[in-house]
Amino acid sequence: MASSKHIAQVLLDQAHPPEVAAAIFTEKVLRKPLHLRPTSPDPSSQDARARRRLQRLHKEEKTQRRQKTKPLSAKEKRISGIYDIPDNQKKYEIYVPLQRMWLGYMWEILGMREGEKAYVTAQSAGSRLASADYHGAEVTVVRGRCVGMVGLTGIVVRDTKFTFQIITKKNELKTIPKRHTVFRFDIPQPEVKRDEAEGSTEHTRKENESPARSLVFELHGSQFEHRATDRATKKFKQSKSLIDL
């Protein structure tokens, strides 16, 4: 006949006297506290529709993180016309203030100060001119393969890698290729400031001194086929090629 005693009581009787075994069994086994903790809900009990929705949202979030916004291609930019100038903006007088700002920009680049003569050579300023931005410059075509473009003068409104787009005084937009074309632009000397209170100039000139002349530069477009943003970050070394610029 099988014993009705608990297996733990049987083992305790073998190791301890009956009184000690009974006390240990009562305190350690029968009265031992049982700590319970809540379990997670059964996944099968959840609504299948809500579970699929969460999975779909999680997948869409991962997809959005992986995808990056692609820039517009050159063809898409041409189709959208983001660089096209409206007809009502093709007026020379609109860009005259831009040309004045460009002159101040060039004075700063070349280190030209008010009331002082400037001596600029290809060796001293060639790299600066090569990396300058020519949006706002008033240029004249002096030589080129297209005879009809020689003599055109206008303000540069767009400086691309291979072309200059200019607005002429006749309010015409002209696109001139840089290759095999020579452009000329003038940089006048800064004007002398006047002291309004005293009515005199800061820098007085001698009577026999000739007035300040403009600096005239010729730009060879074939060696200038860079975008304005690329020229700003590109380092041009002093070499013989800069003399032709």
C-alpha positions as CSV (number, residue, x, y, z in Angstrom):
1,M,0.0,0.0,0.0
2,A,1.5,3.3,-1.1
3,S,2.3,5.8,1.7
4,S,0.0,8.9,1.9
5,K,2.9,11.0,3.3
6,H,4.3,13.9,1.3
7,I,7.6,13.0,-0.3
8,A,9.2,16.0,1.5
9,Q,8.0,14.7,4.9
10,V,9.4,11.2,4.1
11,L,12.8,12.7,3.3
12,L,12.8,14.8,6.4
13,D,11.9,11.8,8.6
14,Q,14.9,10.1,7.3
15,A,17.3,13.0,8.1
16,H,15.8,14.3,11.4
17,P,13.9,13.1,14.4
18,P,10.1,13.0,14.1
19,E,9.5,16.2,16.1
20,V,12.1,18.2,14.1
21,A,11.0,16.8,10.8
22,A,7.4,17.7,11.5
23,A,8.3,21.3,12.5
24,I,10.5,21.8,9.4
25,F,7.8,20.3,7.1
26,T,5.1,22.6,8.6
27,E,7.1,25.8,8.4
28,K,9.1,25.3,5.2
29,V,6.6,23.4,3.1
30,L,3.1,23.8,4.2
31,R,3.3,27.4,5.3
32,K,5.7,28.6,2.6
33,P,4.4,31.8,0.9
34,L,3.8,31.6,-2.8
35,H,4.5,34.8,-4.6
36,L,2.4,35.3,-7.7
37,R,3.0,37.8,-10.5
38,P,0.8,38.8,-13.4
39,T,1.6,37.2,-16.7
40,S,1.5,39.0,-20.1
41,P,-1.7,38.6,-22.1
42,D,-2.0,35.8,-24.6
43,P,-1.2,37.2,-28.1
44,S,-4.0,35.0,-29.5
45,S,-6.5,36.9,-27.4
46,Q,-5.7,40.2,-29.0
47,D,-7.7,41.5,-31.9
48,A,-6.2,40.3,-35.1
49,R,-7.1,43.5,-36.9
50,A,-5.4,45.8,-34.4
51,R,-2.3,43.6,-34.5
52,R,-2.1,43.8,-38.3
53,R,-2.5,47.6,-38.1
54,L,0.4,48.0,-35.6
55,Q,2.6,45.8,-37.8
56,R,1.7,47.9,-40.9
57,L,2.5,51.2,-39.1
58,H,5.8,49.8,-37.8
59,K,6.8,48.7,-41.3
60,E,5.9,52.1,-42.8
61,E,7.9,53.8,-40.2
62,K,11.0,51.7,-41.1
63,T,10.5,52.4,-44.8
64,Q,10.3,56.1,-44.3
65,R,13.6,56.0,-42.3
66,R,15.4,54.2,-45.1
67,Q,14.1,56.3,-47.9
68,K,16.0,59.6,-48.6
69,T,14.7,62.6,-50.5
70,K,16.3,62.5,-53.9
71,P,17.3,65.8,-55.5
72,L,15.7,66.9,-58.8
73,S,17.6,65.8,-61.9
74,A,18.7,68.3,-64.5
75,K,15.8,67.2,-66.8
76,E,13.3,67.7,-64.0
77,K,14.7,71.1,-63.2
78,R,14.4,72.1,-66.9
79,I,10.8,70.9,-67.0
80,S,9.8,72.7,-63.8
81,G,11.4,75.9,-65.0
82,I,12.8,76.9,-61.6
83,Y,15.7,78.7,-63.3
84,D,13.6,80.6,-65.9
85,I,13.4,84.3,-65.5
86,P,9.8,85.7,-65.9
87,D,9.3,88.2,-68.7
88,N,8.4,90.9,-66.3
89,Q,11.8,90.4,-64.6
90,K,13.8,90.8,-67.8
91,K,14.6,94.5,-67.2
92,Y,18.1,96.0,-67.0
93,E,17.3,98.5,-64.3
94,I,16.1,95.8,-61.9
95,Y,19.7,94.4,-61.8
96,V,21.6,97.7,-61.6
97,P,21.6,97.5,-57.7
98,L,23.0,93.9,-58.0
99,Q,25.8,95.3,-60.2
100,R,26.6,97.9,-57.5
101,M,26.7,95.2,-54.8
102,W,29.0,93.1,-57.0
103,L,31.5,96.0,-57.4
104,G,31.7,96.3,-53.6
105,Y,32.2,92.6,-53.4
106,M,35.1,92.8,-55.9
107,W,36.7,95.8,-54.1
108,E,36.8,93.7,-51.0
109,I,38.3,90.7,-52.8
110,L,41.0,92.7,-54.5
111,G,41.7,94.8,-51.4
112,M,40.9,98.1,-53.0
113,R,40.4,100.9,-50.6
114,E,38.8,104.3,-51.0
115,G,41.1,107.0,-52.1
116,E,44.1,104.7,-52.8
117,K,45.4,103.4,-56.1
118,A,45.2,99.7,-56.6
119,Y,47.9,97.7,-58.4
120,V,46.5,94.3,-59.4
121,T,48.4,91.6,-61.4
122,A,47.5,88.1,-62.4
123,Q,50.0,86.7,-59.9
124,S,48.6,88.7,-57.0
125,A,44.9,88.4,-57.7
126,G,44.6,85.6,-60.3
127,S,43.4,83.0,-57.9
128,R,40.9,85.4,-56.3
129,L,39.4,86.3,-59.7
130,A,39.2,82.7,-60.7
131,S,37.2,81.7,-57.6
132,A,35.0,84.8,-57.5
133,D,31.2,84.9,-58.1
134,Y,30.2,86.8,-61.2
135,H,26.5,87.1,-60.6
136,G,25.9,90.9,-61.0
137,A,29.0,91.6,-63.1
138,E,28.6,93.7,-66.2
139,V,30.5,92.0,-68.9
140,T,31.2,92.7,-72.6
141,V,31.9,90.1,-75.3
142,V,35.1,91.1,-77.0
143,R,36.0,88.0,-78.9
144,G,34.1,84.8,-79.8
145,R,33.3,82.3,-82.6
146,C,29.8,83.7,-82.8
147,V,30.2,87.1,-84.5
148,G,26.7,88.2,-83.7
149,M,27.5,88.1,-79.9
150,V,30.6,90.2,-80.1
151,G,30.0,93.6,-78.6
152,L,27.1,92.4,-76.4
153,T,27.1,94.1,-72.9
154,G,24.9,93.1,-70.0
155,I,24.7,92.2,-66.4
156,V,25.2,88.5,-65.5
157,V,22.0,87.1,-64.0
158,R,23.0,83.4,-64.2
159,D,26.5,81.9,-64.1
160,T,26.4,78.2,-65.1
161,K,29.2,75.9,-65.8
162,F,29.3,76.5,-69.6
163,T,27.3,79.7,-70.1
164,F,26.7,83.3,-68.9
165,Q,23.2,84.6,-69.1
166,I,23.1,88.4,-69.3
167,I,20.4,91.1,-69.4
168,T,21.3,93.8,-71.9
169,K,20.3,97.4,-71.7
170,K,17.6,96.6,-74.3
171,N,16.0,94.3,-71.7
172,E,16.9,91.2,-73.6
173,L,18.1,87.9,-72.1
174,K,21.1,86.5,-73.9
175,T,22.8,83.2,-73.3
176,I,26.5,83.3,-74.2
177,P,28.7,80.2,-74.2
178,K,32.0,80.4,-72.2
179,R,34.0,78.2,-74.5
180,H,36.0,80.1,-77.2
181,T,34.7,83.5,-75.8
182,V,36.5,86.3,-74.2
183,F,34.7,88.6,-71.8
184,R,35.7,92.0,-70.5
185,F,34.6,93.7,-67.3
186,D,35.7,96.9,-65.7
187,I,36.1,97.6,-62.0
188,P,36.2,101.4,-61.3
189,Q,38.2,102.7,-58.3
190,P,36.1,103.3,-55.2
191,E,34.9,106.9,-54.9
192,V,36.5,109.1,-52.3
193,K,34.3,109.7,-49.2
194,R,33.4,113.3,-48.4
195,D,33.1,114.8,-44.9
196,E,29.6,116.4,-44.9
197,A,30.3,118.4,-41.8
198,E,33.5,120.0,-43.0
199,G,32.8,119.9,-46.7
200,S,36.2,118.5,-47.5
201,T,37.4,115.1,-48.8
202,E,39.2,112.6,-46.7
203,H,41.8,112.1,-49.4
204,T,42.8,115.2,-51.4
205,R,44.5,114.8,-54.7
206,K,47.2,116.9,-56.1
207,E,46.4,119.3,-59.0
208,N,48.7,117.5,-61.4
209,E,47.5,114.0,-60.4
210,S,45.5,112.2,-63.0
211,P,42.1,110.8,-62.0
212,A,41.7,107.2,-60.9
213,R,41.2,104.8,-63.8
214,S,39.1,101.7,-63.9
215,L,40.7,98.3,-63.8
216,V,40.0,96.3,-67.0
217,F,40.0,92.5,-67.0
218,E,39.6,90.0,-69.8
219,L,38.1,86.7,-68.9
220,H,38.8,83.7,-71.1
221,G,35.6,81.6,-70.8
222,S,37.3,78.4,-72.1
223,Q,39.4,78.3,-68.9
224,F,36.5,79.4,-66.7
225,E,34.1,76.5,-67.1
226,H,33.1,76.0,-63.5
227,R,29.9,76.7,-61.6
228,A,30.0,79.5,-59.1
229,T,29.5,77.2,-56.2
230,D,32.4,75.0,-57.3
231,R,34.7,77.9,-57.8
232,A,34.0,79.2,-54.3
233,T,35.3,75.9,-52.8
234,K,38.0,75.1,-55.3
235,K,41.6,76.0,-54.6
236,F,43.3,77.5,-57.6
237,K,47.1,77.3,-57.6
238,Q,49.3,80.1,-58.9
239,S,50.3,78.9,-62.3
240,K,50.7,80.1,-65.8
241,S,47.1,79.2,-66.6
242,L,45.8,81.9,-64.2
243,I,47.5,84.6,-66.3
244,D,45.1,83.8,-69.1
245,L,42.1,84.3,-66.8
